[in-house]
């Protein structure tokens, strides 16, 4: 999977890129959200994407505890990475962007779900509820459409012949900024 398709900043291509990215991640319940801790180490934790589509400014939204390490990390360095994986369909996405804590009460209410209630019993007005916006700058995805049998055959053939496997699937880089 080595084809590097670059999507330009052209509005129509950005819209297509955003739609393709959303199609790949929309059904993945949990993503690994990575921040840089004050000590320089990278920290990851599972988070649920709250929005139902990527909005027009190419943002992803997350609810986090205001008292949590990820929120503290964002005050030091807002650069984050969010990784989505769907091994069942051989689809993998890595999203890089800048994260900030938003105080937008209307957005908290719009994104609120019963699932979030388990973590924030006081609802969308819970004082410990932080709404984190990740403005996507760049994303990479790997999407394999070949069947598992075809993938195994190509890998076995490569081992026997001493060559590399043929290209399986698609890899693309998407630039949102």
C-alpha positions as CSV (number, residue, x, y, z in Angstrom):
1,X,0.0,0.0,0.0
2,X,2.3,2.7,-1.1
3,X,0.5,5.0,-3.5
4,X,0.7,8.6,-2.1
5,X,-2.3,10.4,-3.4
6,X,-2.1,14.0,-2.4
7,X,-5.4,15.9,-2.2
8,X,-4.9,19.6,-2.8
9,X,-6.5,22.5,-0.9
10,X,-9.0,23.1,-3.8
11,X,-12.4,23.5,-2.2
12,X,-14.1,20.6,-4.1
13,X,-11.2,18.3,-3.4
14,X,-11.1,19.3,0.2
15,X,-14.8,18.5,0.4
16,X,-14.3,15.2,-1.2
17,X,-11.3,14.4,1.1
18,X,-13.4,15.3,4.1
19,X,-16.3,13.1,3.0
20,X,-13.9,10.2,2.2
21,X,-12.2,10.6,5.6
22,X,-15.6,10.6,7.4
23,X,-16.8,7.6,5.5
24,X,-13.8,5.7,6.8
25,X,-14.1,6.7,10.5
26,X,-17.8,7.3,11.1
27,X,-18.6,3.8,12.2
28,X,-15.5,3.3,14.4
29,X,-16.7,3.7,18.0
30,X,-13.4,4.4,19.7
31,X,-10.3,6.2,18.5
32,X,-6.9,6.5,20.2
33,X,-6.4,10.1,21.1
34,X,-2.7,11.0,21.5
35,X,-1.3,14.1,23.2
36,X,2.2,15.2,24.2
37,X,2.6,15.3,28.0
38,X,4.5,18.1,29.6
39,X,7.5,15.7,30.1
40,X,7.7,15.2,26.3
41,X,6.2,11.7,26.2
42,X,3.3,10.8,24.0
43,X,0.2,9.6,25.8
44,X,-2.8,7.9,24.2
45,X,-6.2,7.1,25.5
46,X,-9.4,5.8,23.9
47,X,-12.0,8.4,23.1
48,X,-15.3,8.5,21.3
49,X,-15.8,11.0,18.4
50,X,-19.0,12.9,19.2
51,X,-19.9,14.5,15.8
52,X,-22.0,12.7,13.3
53,X,-20.0,14.1,10.3
54,X,-16.9,16.1,9.8
55,X,-18.0,19.7,10.0
56,X,-17.2,22.4,7.4
57,X,-14.0,23.6,9.2
58,X,-12.8,19.9,9.2
59,X,-13.1,19.4,13.0
60,X,-13.6,16.4,15.2
61,X,-15.2,16.8,18.6
62,X,-14.6,14.9,21.8
63,X,-16.0,15.0,25.4
64,X,-13.3,14.7,28.0
65,X,-13.1,15.3,31.8
66,X,-11.7,18.8,32.3
67,X,-9.6,17.3,35.2
68,X,-8.0,14.6,32.9
69,X,-4.4,14.4,31.7
70,X,-5.3,14.8,28.1
71,X,-7.0,18.2,28.8
72,X,-4.0,19.2,30.9
73,X,-1.6,18.1,28.0
74,X,-3.6,20.3,25.5
75,X,-2.8,23.4,27.6
76,X,1.0,22.7,27.0
77,X,0.8,21.5,23.4
78,X,-2.4,21.4,21.3
79,X,-0.9,19.2,18.6
80,X,-2.7,15.8,18.7
81,X,-3.0,12.6,16.7
82,X,-6.2,10.6,16.5
83,X,-6.0,7.0,15.2
84,X,-9.0,5.0,14.0
85,X,-8.7,1.3,13.2
86,X,-11.2,-1.1,11.7
87,X,-9.2,-4.4,11.3
88,X,-12.3,-6.2,10.1
89,X,-12.4,-4.1,7.0
90,X,-8.7,-3.5,6.8
91,X,-9.2,0.3,7.2
92,X,-6.8,2.5,9.2
93,X,-6.8,6.3,9.6
94,X,-4.4,8.6,11.3
95,X,-5.5,12.2,11.8
96,X,-3.2,15.0,12.9
97,X,-4.5,18.4,14.0
98,X,-4.6,21.1,16.7
99,X,-6.9,20.6,19.7
100,X,-8.4,23.2,21.9
101,X,-11.0,23.2,24.7
102,X,-14.2,24.9,23.6
103,X,-16.7,26.5,26.0
104,X,-19.4,26.5,23.3
105,X,-22.5,25.4,25.4
106,X,-24.7,25.2,22.3
107,X,-22.2,22.7,20.7
108,X,-22.0,20.7,23.9
109,X,-25.8,20.4,23.9
110,X,-25.9,19.5,20.2
111,X,-23.3,16.8,20.6
112,X,-24.7,15.4,23.8
113,X,-25.7,11.7,23.9
114,X,-27.0,9.3,26.5
115,X,-23.7,7.4,26.2
116,X,-21.9,10.6,27.4
117,X,-24.3,10.7,30.4
118,X,-22.4,7.6,31.8
119,X,-19.2,9.7,32.1
120,X,-20.8,13.1,33.0
121,X,-23.9,12.5,35.1
122,X,-24.7,16.2,35.4
123,X,-25.4,16.3,31.6
124,X,-24.0,18.8,29.1
125,X,-23.7,21.4,31.8
126,X,-21.5,19.3,34.0
127,X,-18.6,21.6,35.1
128,X,-16.1,18.8,34.6
129,X,-17.2,18.4,30.9
130,X,-14.6,19.7,28.5
131,X,-15.5,19.9,24.8
132,X,-12.4,19.3,22.8
133,X,-12.3,20.4,19.2
134,X,-9.6,19.0,16.9
135,X,-9.1,21.0,13.7
136,X,-7.8,18.5,11.2
137,X,-4.6,19.5,9.4
138,X,-3.6,16.3,7.8
139,X,-4.8,12.7,7.6
140,X,-3.4,9.5,6.2
141,X,-5.4,6.4,5.5
142,X,-4.8,2.9,4.4
143,X,-7.7,1.0,2.9
144,X,-7.4,-2.6,1.7
145,X,-10.2,-3.8,-0.5
146,X,-8.7,-7.2,-1.4
147,X,-10.0,-10.2,0.4
148,X,-8.0,-11.8,3.2
149,X,-7.4,-14.8,0.9
150,X,-5.9,-12.6,-1.8
151,X,-3.8,-10.8,0.8
152,X,-2.4,-14.1,2.2
153,X,-1.8,-15.4,-1.3
154,X,0.2,-12.3,-2.3
155,X,2.2,-12.4,0.9
156,X,2.9,-16.1,0.5
157,X,3.9,-15.6,-3.2
158,X,6.3,-12.8,-2.2
159,X,7.9,-15.1,0.4
160,X,8.4,-17.9,-2.1
161,X,9.6,-15.7,-4.9
162,X,11.7,-13.4,-2.7
163,X,9.9,-10.3,-4.0
164,X,7.6,-7.8,-2.3
165,X,3.8,-8.3,-2.3
166,X,1.9,-6.4,-5.0
167,X,0.2,-3.2,-3.9
168,X,-2.7,-4.2,-1.7
169,X,-5.3,-1.4,-1.2
170,X,-4.9,2.3,-1.2
171,X,-2.8,4.7,0.9
172,X,-3.5,8.4,0.6
173,X,-2.5,11.6,2.4
174,X,-5.2,14.2,2.8
175,X,-4.4,17.9,3.6
176,X,-7.2,19.9,5.1
177,X,-5.2,23.2,5.5
